[in-house]
Amino acid sequence: MTAIQGTAVDIPTADGTADAYLAHPADGAAHPAVLLFMDAFGLRPQLRSMADRLAGEGYTVLVPNVFYRHGRAPLFDLPEFIDPGARPEIFERIGPVMRALTNELAMRDAEAWLRWLAESPAVADGPVALTGYCMGARLSLLTAGTYPERVAAAAGFHGGRLATDAPDSPHLVAGKITAELYFGHADQDPSLPPEQIERLEEALTSAGVRHRCEVYAGAPHGYTQADTASYHKEGAERHWSALLDLLKRTF
């Protein structure tokens, strides 16, 4: 098993300083970069362990706290095992913070994440890959369309609201994307109903984007997150296979 080095880092942004987690092989070499966009529960041990797993495959992985404007992680007092059904007040606290992160702010931040990676001695020259979870899938899609010259591949898992009727819906950036995309949708996900899945597929296809969108049968929203009640082992392992395949094709 590859030895991993994981460290807390601070990243200057246009609006302040963001805390983040960086994981990479402990070999002193530069490796291809993966920018991992968190879910709404934020930067926590689960996401650090996911970053470590990717680093063990030979990548330098950055997980920024995209909610940094509201404080350093952990921003929310979460239990070790997160079950929003048992504790609905969790989303009462998270909801306003999520809504405050507009597309404009998120993409201003994405420039900072990408710039930091480009300047890091732990990162190999060239474009990066993205992966995102829940709300992070939306950020992954938007970043691929906003900074196409910097992104070679982008993935999103159990993403919500990816193709809405809103004038700033993420799917509308499809025409600018040059990266290869992969999405693993949860089939029991009210935040991404069938009509949005279809709209996203049509947008990517008509724009000529290299992509694959798959619906994971039996997988609920949040299926990759082992510290939550939504965890679905089969879906999570399928996600790892798909993500690693995408990265191997890219780098």
N, C-alpha and C positions, 0 to 999 in steps of 0.2 A: 504493500500500500504506500502510495506517495505521501511523504511527510508534508504537512500543511502548515503554513504560517497565517494566523488570523490576527488582525489588529484593528483597533478603533482608529478612525481617521476623521479629520475635520476638513470640510470642503468649502472654500469661499464661493459665495453666490452673489448675484446682483442685489439680493435682499438680506444678506447676513452670512451666517456660517451654519452649514449643515453637518450634523454628525452622520457617520456612515461606518459600515463594516467592510473591511477588505480581506479577502482570502486568496492565497496563491500558493503554488508549490514552493517549498522551502529549499530551492536549489540555486537561488541567486540569478536565475535566468529570466528573461522577458517572455511572457506567454500571451496568447490571444485573449482579448478582454471580453467579459460578459457583464453587462449591466443588468442587475436583477431588480425589478420594480416590485416593491412590497405589496401585500394586501392591506386591507383597512385596519387590521389589528396591529400592524406596524413592525418595526425592527425589534426582534426578540429572538430567543434561543432557537426556535424552529427555523427561522429564515437564515440564521447564522449557520445552522447545520446543513441547510440546503446549499448555501454558498460553499461550505467546506467540501461537500460531496462533488460539486462542480470543479472546485480547485483540484481535488484528487484526480480528476480526469485530465488535468493539464491546462487549466484556464486560470486567469486572474479575474476575480469576481468582486464587483463593487455593489453593495446594497445600501443606498442612501436612505436616510429618514426623510421621506418627502413631505412629512408634516413638521419639518424643523421650525417653521415660523411660529408654531404653537409651543415649542419646547423640545428639549432633547429626549431621545427614547430612553426608557419606556414612557410614553406619553399617557397611557391608560393603565389603570390598576387592573391587570388581567389575571385571572386564575391560571394555574399551570395547565389545566384542561379547560378550554373555552367552549361553553355551550350557551349560545345566545338564547336558545329556547328556554333554558332554565333561568337565565339572567338577561331579560330584555333591556335592562338599563344600560348594558354595554353599548348597544347601538344608539341609544339616546345620547351618549357622550361622543361617540365616534362620528355620527351623522353630520353635525355642523362642521366638524374639522374637515371631513371629506368634501363637503359642498364648497368650502372656502378655497379648495385647491382647484381653481379654474384651469381650463386648457391653456390660457395665456401664461399663467404663473408656472404651470407644470412644464411648459416648453421653454420658458426662460431658465428654469432650473436644469432641464435636460441639457442645455448648452453648457452649463457649469459641470455636470457630471461627465459629459463627453470630453470637455477640455481637460479636466483633471486626469482622466484616463490617458488622453493623448500625451500628457506631460509626465506620466508616472514611469519610472524606470522598470517597474514590474510588468509593464504592458508592451507587447510586441507592436511594431509599426503596422499601420493599416486600420481598416474599419473594424468595428466591434459588432458583437451580437447582443441581442436583448432578449430577456424573458420576463414575463410579468404575470401576476396572479390576482384574480378578482379585479379590483380597480387598477392594479398594475398592468393587466392585459390591455386596458384602454391606453395607459401611458406608453406601453410598448408600441402599439399601433400608431399613435400620434407622433412619437419620436421618429419612427421609421419614415413617416411622411414629411416631417418637418426638417430632418437632417439626413436626407437620403445619401449624401456623399460620405457620411460617417458610419452608416449602418449597413452591414452585409447580410444580416439575418435577424429576424424578430419572431418571437413566439409569444403566445398568450394562452393562459389556461383558466378555465371557468370565469371568463370575463363577462361583465355585465354592461348593458347600454352601449354596445359597440356600433350599432347601426340604428339610431333612433330617427325620428322625424325632425329633430332639432337642427338649426342651421349650423351648429358647430359639432355635429355628430362625428365621432372619430373616423367612420368609414369614408367620409368625404375627402380624406387625404390620399385615397388609393391611387389617384392619378400621378402622384409625385413619388411613389415608392419604387425603389430599385432593388431592395433587399428581397430575399426569399422569406416567405412567411409561413408559419404553422400555427393553427389554433386548435386546441382541444376543448370543445364546448361540453358543458355538463348538460345532460338531457333533462334533468329535473331542476331547471334554473329559471325562476320567474323573471330574473333580471335580463335574460336573453331568450325571449320567446322565439318560436319557429320563424316568424316573419322577419325578425332581426337577423337570424342566422342566414336566411335566404337573401336578405338585402346586402349583407356583408359579402356573401359569396358572389352575388351578381356584380357588386362594385369592384371586387378584386379581379374577377374574370374579365370584365369589360375593359379594365385598365391594363390588362396583360401582365398582372403581377404573378410571379411564380409563387404558388401557394398550395397549401392543403388545409382544409377545414374538416375536422372530424368531430362527431358527436359521440361522447362516451356513454354508452348505455348503462343505466343504473347509477350514474355518478351524480351526486348533488353539487350544488354551488359550494366551492371551497374544498373540493375532494382531495387536493394535494396536501392539505395542511394537517399533519399528524397530531398536532396539539389541539385540534378542534373536534367537535361532534360531527362535523361534515366529512371527516376523513374517510376515504374509500380506497382501500389498499390496492385493489386491481387498477382503478383509475390512476392512482398515484404512480404505480410502477409503469403503466403505459405511458404516462407523461414523461417519465425519465427516459424511456426508450426513444420516444419521439424527439425529445429535446436534444439528447446526445447524438442522435442520427443527424439532426439539422446542423449541429455544431461541427460534426465530423465532415459533413459535405462542404461546410463553409470555410473551415480553416485547414 
